[in-house]
Amino acid sequence: MINNILKSAQIPFELAVILAAFYGLRRSEALGLKWSAIDLINKTITIKHTVTSGSLNGKLITIEKDRTKNKASRRTLPLVDAFYELLLRLKQQREINRGLCKDSYCIDYLDYINVDAMGNRIKPNYITQHFSLVLKKHDMRHIRYHDLRHSCATLLLSNGVSMKEVQEWLGHSDYATTANIYSHLEFSSKINSAETMNKAIKI
């Protein structure tokens, strides 16, 4: 499903999908990601800035913060090869876009990774709406963009990653939060383990 989404999307949207599906980032974290948070030498990505939407005097506004949802949400994760290569392609494409657009290119968001072809920062609602449209276009089951974060946790747990490690990967404030949401998945893995042992040890 994820591969079908990526094939039909442009790089900025592809990036947002990968950040949610692989890294389990919240929408605000994905859109708030900056180049200064990427260490291409040591291959790490640090989550420390967010971009959200809100209302002011009846108007929808974009809010940027140099902090995450909570202290635990500020985290540093390894930069995997596929994401590293995507970032390099993104950098190259951005330089091409700047050259083509010249003075029309927006330079207000140069440090932000999620920008469109004109250099404008991607708005939070665009990700949510466009994700839904891509799913509908390809006759795929409707899920929320945030559900990609849950898919990330599910894959980690089903492949033997501990609940504590999943908590740290997702940036939950405490272990209980992760356990309350995903305890049923952990128990399912124990059932699979029990069934495997039952087949291996016949009494």
Secondary structure by P-SEA (a helix, b strand, c coil): caaaaaaaccaaaaaaaaaaacccccaaaaaaccccccccccbbbbccccccccccccbbbbbbbcccccccccccccccaaaaaaaaaaaaaaaaaaaaaccccccccccccccccccccccaaaaaaaaaaaaaaacccccccaaaaaaaaaaaaaacccaaaaaaaaccccaaaaaaacaaaaaaaaaaaaaaaaaaccc
